[in-house]
Amino acid sequence: MVAVAHRHADEYVRNPQAMHHLFLVFGPDTGLVCERARALLLRDGGEPPNMRRETVSLTGDAIASDPNLLLDEIHSLRLFDHAPSAIRVSVGNRNLIPAFELVAKSTPFEARIVVEAGPLKRTAPLRKWFESQSLAAAIECYADQPQDLRRLIDQQISSCGASIESEAAQMLLGMLGEDRLLSRLEIEKLCLYTNGQHAITSNDVIELLAASTSVDGGEIIQDAILGNLDSMIGSMSSLAMNVSDCNSFSMNALRHILAVHLARAQVSAGMSRDAALQTLIRSLNAFKRKQELSVELNLQGSADAAGLVYNFYDLVRELRHSGLMIEVKLSHALTALAHSGRKRKRGSSYAS
């Protein structure tokens, strides 16, 4: 029975207790939820660095419809002993406790199950269940405080073999905090921009701000998510972007997906849909796109958004480290997203 407080979460995720096989990673910081969940999914603290867990993804809706599904998946994983295995579960708004009860009664098992959720009150049944189980841990993920961000800055910059002046760090702090993944990517961008320098100065931060592109692409990103492929392709073809533009565009896409993911999680946690929509509109500064965001909020479920977060986070990092065929990679990612959006719209139409 472990409730891991936010301030101890990073340390715990690096070395989770061996007796724990079920992990609930939850909170309002979507990027931090994804980061910690991925760390738990990919590798154990005691495993070799090159040993990656094979991951299976399940949606909360699928498990709620068939409580035996999760247990069946655990038993099927036992058939393959060439690598450790993990199961990722994206929580929706349905009751998953019956499925987890079945899993708890079937111990021992080797698979690691990581459940991702949005904000949960202390009285939320799912959180209370995880905090009461001897084989489980509930891990809080709240917005980074200034001291957390400063530690993140120092860790990432020192890992690049550099240091940062105090004034520069304070300036950088003003650009961070929206979301853990976005904060990490901003620091990484600064490291790449100053590659080869031993010390990062306030002038470097100022120059990085000045170099930021004005390309937003909010309507293109929204067209992709809603499956409006023809409109998206037309807008992309009329938008000339250099490497820096593509990087910023992909960051904005990730920011958009994270915002929608949080809005869906807020609705699942009990917030009214209208209130979540208004918060989403303000966070994206998209007051002229209220109708489209409303449709997107209906189409893009929590599990779907969680997968998009992983995909576009990896895309941003790939584009940062390699400028080869950068426009092609971005176009392929958006086209795949648009095709997925079309499928979601068809499914929604059939359901109605």
VOBA-1610 file (N, C-alpha, C; in pm, whole numbers, padded with zeros to 5 digits, always signed):
BEGIN
Met+00086-00119+00000Met+00000+00000+00000Met+00088+00123+00000Val+00096+00191-00114Val+00184+00307-00125Val+00113+00419-00201Ala+00111+00537-00139Ala+00068+00659-00206Ala+00192+00746-00219Val+00244+00757-00339Val+00370+00827-00362Val+00340+00976-00384Ala+00385+01059-00291Ala+00363+01203-00303Ala+00444+01259-00420His+00398+01371-00474His+00462+01432-00591His+00610+01456-00569Arg+00648+01502-00450Arg+00789+01537-00425Arg+00880+01415-00421His+00823+01295-00400His+00904+01173-00397His+00889+01088-00523Ala+00807+01135-00616Ala+00768+01050-00729Ala+00884+01016-00822Asp+00967+01115-00855Asp+01077+01087-00949Asp+01173+00983-00893Glu+01202+00995-00764Glu+01292+00897-00700Glu+01228+00758-00701Tyr+01099+00751-00672Tyr+01031+00622-00670Tyr+01027+00560-00809Val+00998+00639-00911Val+00988+00587-01047Val+01121+00529-01094Arg+01232+00591-01050Arg+01364+00538-01086Arg+01389+00402-01022Asn+01336+00381-00901Asn+01357+00254-00830Asn+01227+00209-00764Pro+01132+00161-00842Pro+01006+00116-00782Pro+01026-00010-00698Gln+00942-00027-00598Gln+00954-00144-00512Gln+00921-00271-00590Ala+01000-00375-00568Ala+00986-00499-00645Ala+00850-00564-00623Met+00787-00542-00508Met+00659-00605-00477Met+00543-00540-00552His+00566-00424-00612His+00460-00352-00681His+00456-00389-00829His+00338-00427-00875His+00317-00460-01016His+00210-00374-01081Leu+00131-00307-01000Leu+00026-00219-01049Leu+00058-00076-01012Phe+00058+00014-01111Phe+00094+00154-01086Phe-00014+00244-01145Leu-00065+00334-01062Leu-00156+00439-01108Leu-00079+00570-01113Val-00063+00624-01232Val+00009+00750-01251Val-00096+00854-01290Phe-00116+00955-01205Phe-00230+01044-01226Phe-00194+01188-01189Gly-00275+01282-01239Gly-00256+01421-01203Gly-00287+01515-01318Pro-00287+01644-01292Pro-00322+01743-01394Pro-00212+01773-01494Asp-00086+01738-01462Asp+00025+01762-01556Asp+00034+01643-01650Thr-00031+01655-01766Thr-00039+01543-01860Thr+00098+01496-01906Gly+00186+01590-01935Gly+00319+01552-01980Gly+00396+01475-01875Leu+00382+01515-01749Leu+00451+01447-01641Leu+00393+01307-01620Val+00259+01294-01633Val+00197+01162-01626Val+00256+01071-01734Cys+00264+01122-01857Cys+00318+01042-01967Cys+00465+01008-01945Glu+00544+01104-01896Glu+00686+01081-01875Glu+00710+00973-01770Arg+00641+00983-01657Arg+00662+00885-01551Arg+00605+00749-01588Ala+00492+00749-01658Ala+00434+00622-01703Ala+00529+00552-01799Arg+00586+00628-01892Arg+00678+00569-01989Arg+00801+00513-01920Ala+00853+00584-01821Ala+00970+00534-01747Ala+00939+00401-01680Leu+00821+00388-01624Leu+00782+00261-01560Leu+00759+00151-01663Leu+00708+00187-01779Leu+00677+00089-01882Leu+00803+00032-01948Leu+00900+00116-01973Leu+01012+00075-02058Leu+01117-00008-01986Arg+01148+00028-01862Arg+01260-00041-01799Arg+01245-00043-01648Asp+01294-00149-01588Asp+01298-00163-01443Asp+01429-00108-01392Gly+01432-00062-01267Gly+01556-00011-01210Gly+01665-00116-01203Gly+01627-00244-01187Gly+01726-00350-01174Gly+01762-00420-01303Glu+01703-00375-01415Glu+01730-00440-01542Glu+01846-00373-01615Pro+01912-00444-01704Pro+02021-00383-01782Pro+01968-00263-01861Pro+02055-00163-01889Pro+02012-00044-01961Pro+01951-00072-02098Asn+01997-00179-02164Asn+01947-00208-02299Asn+01826-00302-02298Met+01776-00336-02180Met+01661-00424-02169Met+01534-00340-02162Arg+01457-00342-02269Arg+01334-00264-02274Arg+01214-00357-02262Arg+01119-00315-02186Arg+00998-00394-02169Arg+00912-00389-02296Glu+00855-00502-02332Glu+00760-00505-02441Glu+00625-00457-02386Thr+00566-00359-02453Thr+00448-00294-02400Thr+00324-00323-02483Val+00216-00355-02414Val+00084-00373-02475Val-00005-00260-02424Ser-00081-00197-02513Ser-00169-00087-02474Ser-00314-00131-02477Leu-00388-00097-02371Leu-00531-00126-02361Leu-00605+00000-02321Thr-00727+00015-02367Thr-00807+00130-02329Thr-00897+00094-02211Gly-00931+00195-02132Gly-01019+00173-02020Gly-01156+00124-02064Asp-01206+00176-02177Asp-01336+00133-02227Asp-01337-00016-02259Ala-01229-00064-02322Ala-01222-00206-02358Ala-01220-00293-02232Ile-01147-00251-02130Ile-01138-00329-02006Ile-01270-00326-01930Ala-01335-00209-01927Ala-01463-00198-01858Ala-01569-00286-01924Ser-01563-00298-02056Ser-01659-00381-02128Ser-01635-00529-02104Asp-01509-00565-02079Asp-01472-00705-02053Asp-01370-00709-01941Pro-01412-00717-01814Pro-01319-00714-01700Pro-01214-00824-01704Asn-01239-00932-01778Asn-01141-01042-01788Asn-01030-01012-01887Leu-01046-00907-01968Leu-00949-00878-02074Leu-00810-00855-02018Leu-00799-00777-01912Leu-00668-00746-01855Leu-00602-00872-01802Leu-00678-00955-01732Leu-00623-01079-01679Leu-00582-01174-01792Asp-00662-01182-01896Asp-00627-01267-02012Asp-00497-01219-02075Glu-00479-01087-02083Glu-00357-01032-02142Glu-00236-01068-02058Ile-00249-01062-01926Ile-00139-01099-01836Ile-00101-01244-01858His-00199-01333-01867His-00171-01476-01885His-00107-01503-02021Ser-00149-01430-02125Ser-00091-01451-02257Ser+00055-01404-02261Leu+00089-01301-02182Leu+00227-01253-02180Leu+00322-01356-02122Arg+00270-01444-02039Arg+00356-01547-01978Arg+00408-01647-02082Leu+00344-01649-02198Leu+00387-01743-02302Leu+00518-01700-02365Phe+00557-01574-02347Phe+00678-01521-02410Phe+00774-01476-02302Asp+00885-01547-02289Asp+00978-01518-02179Asp+01107-01453-02228His+01109-01400-02352His+01233-01343-02404His+01255-01201-02356Ala+01156-01136-02299Ala+01172-00999-02251Ala+01067-00970-02145Pro+01098-00883-02050Pro+00996-00843-01952Pro+00883-00771-02023Ser+00764-00778-01966Ser+00647-00724-02033Ser+00575-00623-01946Ala+00502-00535-02012Ala+00426-00433-01941Ala+00298-00406-02017Ile+00196-00363-01943Ile+00067-00329-02002Ile+00034-00186-01964Arg+00005-00106-02064Arg-00033+00034-02042Arg-00183+00047-02057Val-00247+00106-01955Val-00392+00124-01955Val-00423+00273-01948Ser-00500+00324-02042Ser-00544+00463-02043Ser-00685+00470-01989Val-00701+00538-01877Val-00830+00544-01810Val-00926+00636-01884Gly-01049+00593-01900Gly-01155+00679-01952Gly-01242+00724-01836Asn-01372+00715-01853Asn-01463+00755-01745Asn-01550+00639-01697Arg-01504+00516-01720Arg-01580+00399-01676Arg-01509+00328-01561Asn-01582+00246-01490Asn-01530+00180-01370Asn-01440+00062-01407Leu-01313+00069-01367Leu-01217-00037-01397Leu-01183-00123-01275Ile-01238-00089-01161Ile-01201-00160-01038Ile-01232-00310-01044Pro-01345-00354-01101Pro-01368-00499-01110Pro-01256-00573-01182Ala-01203-00513-01287Ala-01092-00577-01360Ala-00966-00583-01275Phe-00937-00476-01201Phe-00818-00476-01116Phe-00833-00571-00997Glu-00956-00589-00950Glu-00981-00686-00843Glu-00946-00827-00890Leu-00983-00858-01013Leu-00950-00989-01068Leu-00799-01008-01077Val-00729-00901-01118Val-00583-00908-01129Val-00520-00928-00992Ala-00567-00855-00892Ala-00510-00864-00757Ala-00525-01005-00700Lys-00632-01073-00737Lys-00656-01209-00686Lys-00573-01314-00759Ser-00511-01276-00871Ser-00439-01374-00953Ser-00289-01372-00931Thr-00240-01294-00835Thr-00097-01285-00810Thr-00044-01421-00765Pro+00087-01449-00787Pro+00188-01358-00843Pro+00190-01360-00996Phe+00237-01251-01055Phe+00258-01244-01198Phe+00373-01148-01224Glu+00435-01161-01342Glu+00555-01084-01372Glu+00528-00953-01445Ala+00416-00943-01511Ala+00387-00824-01592Ala+00374-00700-01504Arg+00412-00588-01558Arg+00395-00459-01491Arg+00280-00386-01559Ile+00184-00340-01480Ile+00066-00272-01533Ile+00071-00126-01491Val+00072-00037-01589Val+00080+00107-01563Val-00049+00172-01612Val-00118+00236-01521Val-00248+00297-01551Val-00231+00448-01551Glu-00269+00512-01660Glu-00256+00658-01673Glu-00393+00723-01656Ala-00397+00827-01572Ala-00523+00897-01547Ala-00497+01046-01531Gly-00602+01124-01542Gly-00594+01267-01519Gly-00604+01298-01372Pro-00649+01418-01335Pro-00659+01455-01194Pro-00762+01369-01121Leu-00726+01319-01004Leu-00815+01236-00921Leu-00816+01290-00779Lys-00935+01311-00725Lys-00947+01353-00585Lys-00909+01237-00493Arg-00879+01271-00367Arg-00843+01165-00271Arg-00957+01066-00251Thr-01079+01113-00275Thr-01196+01026-00257Thr-01232+00948-00383Ala-01159+00969-00492Ala-01189+00896-00617Ala-01171+00746-00595Pro-01269+00665-00632Pro-01262+00520-00606Pro-01135+00454-00661Leu-01094+00492-00784Leu-00977+00428-00844Leu-00852+00459-00762Arg-00836+00586-00722Arg-00720+00624-00641Arg-00722+00553-00507Lys-00838+00549-00441Lys-00849+00483-00311Lys-00816+00335-00323Trp-00858+00271-00432Trp-00830+00129-00449Trp-00680+00105-00462Phe-00613+00182-00545Phe-00468+00163-00563Phe-00392+00189-00435Glu-00432+00290-00360Glu-00361+00324-00237Glu-00383+00222-00126Ser-00481+00134-00143Ser-00511+00035-00039Ser-00454-00103-00068Gln-00391-00122-00185Gln-00343-00253-00226Gln-00194-00271-00200Ser-00156-00387-00150Ser-00015-00413-00119Ser+00072-00428-00244Leu+00011-00465-00356Leu+00089-00484-00479Leu+00084-00362-00569Ala+00031-00249-00520Ala+00008-00133-00606Ala+00069-00007-00549Ala+00087+00092-00635Ala+00135+00224-00594Ala+00059+00329-00675Ala+00021+00438-00608Ala-00045+00552-00674Ala+00051+00669-00672Ile+00083+00721-00790Ile+00189+00822-00805Ile+00131+00954-00851Glu+00147+01059-00770Glu+00094+01191-00801Glu+00180+01264-00904Cys+00115+01338-00992Cys+00187+01418-01092Cys+00124+01557-01099Tyr+00176+01649-01020Tyr+00124+01784-01019Tyr+00221+01878-01090Ala+00173+01998-01120Ala+00255+02095-01194Ala+00385+02124-01121Asp+00493+02136-01197Asp+00624+02163-01140Asp+00626+02300-01073Gln+00685+02306-00954Gln+00709+02431-00884Gln+00845+02486-00928Pro+00874+02614-00898Pro+01002+02672-00941Pro+01124+02589-00903Gln+01123+02531-00781Gln+01238+02451-00740Gln+01250+02322-00822Asp+01135+02267-00863Asp+01137+02147-00949Asp+01194+02182-01085Leu+01151+02296-01138Leu+01198+02339-01270Leu+01347+02371-01268Arg+01392+02434-01159Arg+01535+02465-01150Arg+01618+02337-01145Arg+01569+02239-01072Arg+01639+02110-01068Arg+01640+02044-01205Leu+01529+02055-01278Leu+01521+01999-01413Leu+01619+02069-01506Ile+01628+02201-01496Ile+01723+02278-01577Ile+01866+02232-01550Asp+01903+02226-01423Asp+02040+02188-01386Asp+02073+02047-01432Gln+01978+01954-01416Gln+02003+01815-01455Gln+02024+01801-01606Gln+01935+01865-01684Gln+01945+01849-01830Gln+02068+01919-01886Ile+02097+02037-01835Ile+02211+02111-01889Ile+02342+02046-01848Ser+02350+01997-01725Ser+02473+01929-01681Ser+02494+01799-01757Ser+02383+01733-01796Ser+02396+01609-01874Ser+02452+01636-02013Cys+02444+01762-02058Cys+02502+01802-02187Cys+02645+01853-02172Gly+02699+01846-02050Gly+02836+01890-02025Gly+02851+02039-02014Ala+02744+02109-01979Ala+02748+02256-01969Ala+02692+02300-01835Ser+02700+02430-01811Ser+02641+02491-01692Ser+02562+02614-01738Ile+02481+02668-01649Ile+02400+02785-01683Ile+02414+02891-01575Glu+02432+03014-01618Glu+02445+03123-01522Glu+02313+03144-01449Ser+02321+03195-01327Ser+02202+03212-01244Ser+02098+03302-01310Glu+02141+03414-01369Glu+02048+03505-01434Glu+01980+03439-01554Ala+02056+03361-01628Ala+02001+03291-01744Ala+01899+03186-01699Ala+01929+03118-01589Ala+01836+03018-01536Ala+01705+03082-01494Gln+01711+03200-01432Gln+01590+03271-01392Gln+01507+03312-01513Met+01574+03357-01619Met+01501+03393-01741Met+01435+03270-01802Leu+01507+03158-01801Leu+01454+03035-01857Leu+01334+02985-01777Leu+01338+03004-01646Leu+01226+02962-01561Leu+01096+03027-01604Gly+01104+03151-01651Gly+00985+03221-01696Gly+00921+03162-01820Met+00996+03078-01893Met+00945+03015-02015Met+00889+02876-01988Leu+00907+02823-01866Leu+00875+02684-01836Leu+00756+02674-01740Gly+00713+02551-01718Gly+00612+02524-01617Gly+00476+02486-01670Glu+00451+02508-01799Glu+00320+02476-01856Glu+00292+02326-01848Asp+00396+02247-01869Asp+00382+02102-01874Asp+00522+02043-01870Arg+00541+01929-01802Arg+00675+01872-01786Arg+00739+01839-01921Leu+00666+01775-02010Leu+00725+01739-02140Leu+00765+01863-02218Leu+00678+01964-02218Leu+00710+02087-02290Leu+00828+02159-02227Ser+00836+02159-02093Ser+00950+02220-02025Ser+01079+02150-02062Arg+01075+02018-02062Arg+01195+01940-02095Arg+01241+01969-02239Leu+01145+01980-02330Leu+01180+02006-02469Leu+01236+02147-02488Glu+01187+02245-02412Glu+01241+02381-02421Glu+01386+02385-02373Ile+01416+02314-02265Ile+01553+02309-02214Ile+01643+02239-02315Glu+01591+02131-02374Glu+01669+02058-02474Glu+01698+02147-02595Lys+01599+02230-02633Lys+01619+02322-02745Lys+01733+02420-02715Leu+01738+02470-02591Leu+01845+02561-02552Leu+01981+02491-02557Cys+01985+02366-02513Cys+02111+02290-02516Cys+02160+02272-02660Leu+02068+02242-02751Leu+02106+02225-02891Leu+02151+02358-02952Tyr+02083+02466-02915Tyr+02115+02598-02967Tyr+02254+02643-02924Thr+02296+02603-02803Thr+02426+02644-02749Thr+02527+02529-02751Asn+02505+02434-02838Asn+02591+02316-02843Asn+02738+02354-02853Gly+02822+02298-02763Gly+02965+02325-02764Gly+03009+02429-02662Gln+02912+02507-02609Gln+02946+02606-02507Gln+02957+02539-02370His+03051+02588-02290His+03064+02536-02154His+02969+02605-02057Ala+02932+02729-02086Ala+02842+02805-02000Ala+02734+02873-02083Ile+02610+02860-02038Ile+02496+02923-02105Ile+02464+03054-02035Thr+02455+03161-02111Thr+02435+03294-02054Thr+02294+03345-02082Ser+02261+03459-02020Ser+02130+03520-02043Ser+02116+03564-02188Asn+02226+03603-02252Asn+02219+03640-02395Asn+02174+03522-02481Asp+02217+03401-02443Asp+02175+03282-02517Asp+02024+03262-02507Val+01969+03284-02388Val+01825+03267-02368Val+01750+03374-02447Ile+01800+03497-02445Ile+01737+03606-02520Ile+01739+03577-02670Glu+01853+03529-02722Glu+01863+03497-02863Glu+01769+03384-02902Leu+01754+03288-02812Leu+01663+03177-02839Leu+01519+03227-02848Leu+01482+03318-02759Leu+01348+03378-02763Leu+01327+03455-02893Ala+01429+03529-02933Ala+01419+03610-03056Ala+01408+03522-03179Ala+01466+03402-03171Ala+01465+03312-03286Ala+01336+03231-03298Ser+01249+03244-03199Ser+01124+03168-03201Ser+01039+03210-03320Thr+00980+03113-03386Thr+00902+03142-03506Thr+00761+03188-03474Ser+00703+03257-03567Ser+00564+03300-03550Ser+00466+03199-03609Val+00516+03090-03666Val+00429+02989-03724Val+00354+02917-03613Asp+00222+02927-03615Asp+00140+02862-03512Asp+00082+02731-03564Gly+00008+02740-03674Gly-00046+02619-03736Gly-00160+02555-03661Gly-00225+02631-03571Gly-00333+02574-03491Gly-00445+02514-03575Glu-00483+02584-03684Glu-00591+02535-03769Glu-00550+02408-03843Ile-00422+02402-03884Ile-00373+02282-03953Ile-00374+02162-03859Ile-00326+02183-03737Ile-00324+02075-03638Ile-00465+02028-03610Gln-00558+02123-03598Gln-00696+02087-03569Gln-00759+02011-03686Asp-00730+02054-03809Asp-00780+01982-03927Asp-00730+01837-03925Ala-00604+01818-03887Ala-00548+01682-03883Ala-00620+01597-03779Ile-00640+01651-03660Ile-00704+01574-03553Ile-00849+01543-03587Leu-00916+01636-03656Leu-01057+01615-03692Leu-01074+01534-03820Gly-00961+01499-03884Gly-00970+01416-04004Gly-01000+01491-04131Asn-00984+01623-04130Asn-01009+01704-04250Asn-00883+01704-04337Leu-00858+01592-04402Leu-00732+01569-04473Leu-00711+01669-04586Asp-00812+01692-04671Asp-00796+01781-04786Asp-00764+01924-04741Ser-00834+01971-04639Ser-00809+02106-04587Ser-00669+02117-04529Met-00626+02011-04457Met-00493+02011-04396Met-00384+02016-04502Ile-00397+01933-04605Ile-00297+01928-04712Ile-00290+02062-04784Gly-00405+02123-04809Gly-00407+02252-04876Gly-00337+02361-04795Ser-00361+02361-04665Ser-00298+02462-04578Ser-00148+02437-04567Met-00107+02309-04558Met+00035+02277-04547Met+00111+02319-04673Ser+00050+02297-04789Ser+00118+02328-04915Ser+00139+02479-04934Ser+00055+02559-04869Ser+00068+02705-04884Ser+00154+02767-04774Leu+00207+02683-04686Leu+00285+02731-04573Leu+00431+02691-04591Ala+00517+02786-04624Ala+00660+02757-04643Ala+00729+02761-04507Met+00791+02650-04468Met+00853+02642-04336Met+00998+02598-04349Asn+01085+02663-04271Asn+01223+02616-04261Asn+01233+02518-04144Val+01355+02475-04112Val+01374+02376-04006Val+01323+02427-03872Ser+01354+02554-03840Ser+01309+02612-03714Ser+01157+02617-03707Asp+01092+02652-03819Asp+00947+02656-03825Asp+00886+02518-03798Cys+00945+02416-03860Cys+00894+02280-03842Cys+00905+02237-03696Asn+01017+02271-03632Asn+01033+02236-03491Asn+00926+02303-03406Ser+00903+02433-03428Ser+00803+02505-03351Ser+00662+02454-03381Phe+00638+02421-03506Phe+00507+02368-03545Phe+00480+02237-03472Ser+00579+02148-03466Ser+00560+02020-03399Ser+00542+02039-03248Met+00610+02140-03190Met+00590+02171-03049Met+00447+02219-03025Asn+00396+02304-03115Asn+00258+02352-03101Asn+00158+02238-03114Ala+00188+02142-03201Ala+00100+02025-03215Ala+00097+01947-03084Leu+00215+01926-03024Leu+00221+01855-02896Leu+00147+01932-02788Arg+00164+02064-02786Arg+00095+02148-02686Arg-00058+02136-02703His-00103+02134-02827His-00246+02120-02856His-00299+01986-02806Ile-00227+01879-02836Ile-00271+01745-02797Ile-00272+01731-02645Leu-00170+01786-02578Leu-00166+01781-02432Leu-00285+01855-02371Ala-00319+01970-02428Ala-00431+02049-02376Ala-00563+01974-02390Val-00583+01908-02503Val-00706+01831-02523Val-00710+01711-02430His-00595+01647-02413His-00586+01531-02323His-00625+01572-02181Leu-00575+01688-02135Leu-00608+01736-02002Leu-00757+01768-01992Ala-00814+01829-02095Ala-00956+01862-02093Ala-01042+01736-02083Arg-01005+01632-02158Arg-01080+01506-02150Arg-01067+01445-02011Ala-00948+01454-01952Ala-00927+01400-01817Ala-01009+01477-01715Gln-01020+01608-01732Gln-01099+01689-01641Gln-01247+01652-01647Val-01297+01625-01768Val-01436+01582-01782Val-01456+01447-01713Ser-01359+01355-01732Ser-01368+01224-01668Ser-01366+01235-01515Ala-01296+01339-01464Ala-01285+01358-01319Ala-01405+01431-01259Gly-01500+01473-01345Gly-01621+01534-01292Gly-01647+01677-01333Met-01551+01742-01400Met-01574+01879-01445Met-01678+01879-01557Ser-01761+01981-01561Ser-01860+01990-01667Ser-01789+02006-01801Arg-01853+01955-01907Arg-01792+01962-02038Arg-01773+02107-02081Asp-01871+02193-02052Asp-01861+02334-02092Asp-01743+02403-02023Ala-01725+02373-01893Ala-01613+02434-01820Ala-01480+02386-01874Ala-01470+02255-01905Ala-01346+02201-01961Ala-01318+02262-02099Leu-01424+02283-02178Leu-01407+02343-02310Leu-01357+02486-02299Gln-01412+02563-02206Gln-01367+02701-02188Gln-01221+02707-02145Thr-01182+02616-02055Thr-01042+02609-02012Thr-00950+02574-02128Leu-00996+02481-02213Leu-00918+02439-02330Leu-00902+02556-02427Ile-01008+02629-02451Ile-01002+02743-02544Ile-00903+02848-02494Arg-00908+02877-02363Arg-00816+02977-02308Arg-00672+02930-02314Ser-00648+02803-02284Ser-00510+02752-02282Ser-00447+02756-02420Leu-00528+02739-02524Leu-00477+02740-02662Leu-00494+02875-02729Asn-00556+02970-02658Asn-00584+03102-02714Asn-00655+03086-02848Ala-00758+03002-02848Ala-00826+02965-02972Ala-00974+03003-02964Phe-01002+03128-02932Phe-01140+03172-02913Phe-01220+03167-03043Lys-01153+03177-03158Lys-01223+03173-03285Lys-01249+03030-03332Arg-01197+02932-03260Arg-01213+02792-03302Arg-01293+02711-03200Lys-01386+02777-03132Lys-01463+02711-03026Lys-01541+02592-03080Gln-01607+02607-03193Gln-01688+02498-03248Gln-01603+02376-03283Glu-01487+02400-03345Glu-01398+02289-03383Glu-01343+02219-03259Leu-01306+02296-03156Leu-01254+02235-03034Leu-01363+02155-02963Ser-01486+02201-02971Ser-01597+02127-02912Ser-01613+01991-02979Val-01605+01989-03111Val-01613+01862-03185Val-01494+01773-03148Glu-01376+01832-03142Glu-01255+01756-03110Glu-01264+01694-02971Leu-01320+01767-02876Leu-01333+01718-02740Leu-01422+01594-02736Asn-01521+01589-02825Asn-01608+01472-02832Asn-01541+01354-02899Leu-01461+01382-03003Leu-01400+01274-03081Leu-01280+01212-03014Gln-01198+01294-02950Gln-01068+01248-02902Gln-01079+01202-02759Gly-01090+01071-02739Gly-01098+01016-02605Gly-00964+01021-02534Ser-00965+00999-02403Ser-00843+01009-02322Ser-00737+00911-02368Ala-00778+00787-02398Ala-00680+00686-02440Ala-00616+00726-02571Asp-00698+00776-02664Asp-00648+00818-02794Asp-00547+00931-02779Ala-00581+01030-02696Ala-00492+01144-02676Ala-00361+01102-02613Ala-00365+01007-02521Ala-00241+00961-02457Ala-00145+00904-02559Gly-00198+00826-02654Gly-00111+00772-02759Gly-00053+00881-02846Leu-00131+00985-02876Leu-00082+01096-02957Leu+00030+01170-02885Val+00019+01184-02754Val+00125+01251-02677Val+00257+01179-02697Tyr+00257+01047-02684Tyr+00380+00970-02704Tyr+00435+00991-02845Asn+00348+00981-02944Asn+00393+00989-03083Asn+00455+01125-03116Phe+00389+01232-03074Phe+00440+01364-03111Phe+00558+01407-03023Tyr+00567+01356-02901Tyr+00687+01382-02821Tyr+00809+01321-02889Asp+00794+01197-02935Asp+00904+01132-03007Asp+00936+01207-03136Leu+00833+01257-03205Leu+00854+01331-03329Leu+00933+01459-03304Val+00895+01534-03200Val+00965+01658-03168Val+01112+01630-03142Arg+01142+01527-03065Arg+01281+01495-03034Arg+01357+01452-03160Glu+01291+01375-03246Glu+01357+01332-03370Glu+01387+01451-03460Leu+01292+01543-03473Leu+01314+01659-03558Leu+01423+01748-03503Arg+01434+01756-03370Arg+01536+01840-03308Arg+01676+01787-03338His+01691+01656-03336His+01824+01596-03347His+01865+01566-03490Ser+01770+01572-03583Ser+01805+01546-03722Ser+01719+01633-03812Gly+01785+01717-03894Gly+01713+01803-03986Gly+01687+01738-04120Leu+01722+01610-04134Leu+01705+01541-04262Leu+01558+01514-04289Met+01510+01558-04404Met+01373+01533-04449Met+01272+01577-04344Ile+01298+01689-04279Ile+01217+01730-04166Ile+01073+01761-04206Glu+01055+01827-04322Glu+00918+01858-04367Glu+00843+01731-04404Val+00913+01635-04461Val+00849+01509-04499Val+00803+01434-04375Lys+00889+01428-04273Lys+00852+01359-04149Lys+00731+01423-04083Leu+00730+01557-04080Leu+00618+01628-04019Leu+00490+01604-04100Ser+00500+01608-04232Ser+00384+01585-04317Ser+00329+01444-04299His+00418+01346-04290His+00375+01207-04270His+00301+01193-04137Ala+00355+01258-04032Ala+00292+01249-03899Ala+00152+01311-03900Leu+00139+01427-03966Leu+00009+01494-03971Leu-00090+01418-04059Thr-00040+01359-04167Thr-00128+01280-04255Thr-00180+01157-04182Ala-00091+01089-04108Ala-00134+00973-04029Ala-00237+01014-03924Leu-00215+01131-03864Leu-00309+01182-03764Leu-00445+01211-03828Ala-00444+01266-03950Ala-00569+01297-04020Ala-00645+01170-04058His-00573+01066-04103His-00639+00939-04134His-00702+00880-04008Ser-00631+00890-03897Ser-00686+00842-03769Ser-00809+00922-03730Gly-00804+01055-03756Gly-00919+01140-03727Gly-01042+01102-03808Arg-01019+01064-03932Arg-01132+01019-04016Arg-01197+00894-03958Lys-01114+00802-03908Lys-01168+00679-03850Lys-01249+00711-03724Arg-01200+00807-03643Arg-01273+00844-03522Arg-01409+00903-03557Lys-01413+00986-03663Lys-01538+01049-03703Lys-01637+00944-03753Arg-01587+00844-03830Arg-01675+00737-03877Arg-01731+00658-03759Gly-01642+00628-03662Gly-01688+00553-03544Gly-01792+00629-03466Ser-01773+00761-03456Ser-01870+00845-03385Ser-02003+00846-03458Ser-01997+00851-03591Ser-02121+00854-03670Ser-02197+00723-03658Tyr-02125+00610-03661Tyr-02190+00481-03648Tyr-02253+00465-03511Ala-02182+00517-03409Ala-02230+00502-03271Ala-02359+00579-03251Ser-02371+00694-03320Ser-02492+00773-03307Ser-02606+00718-03393
//
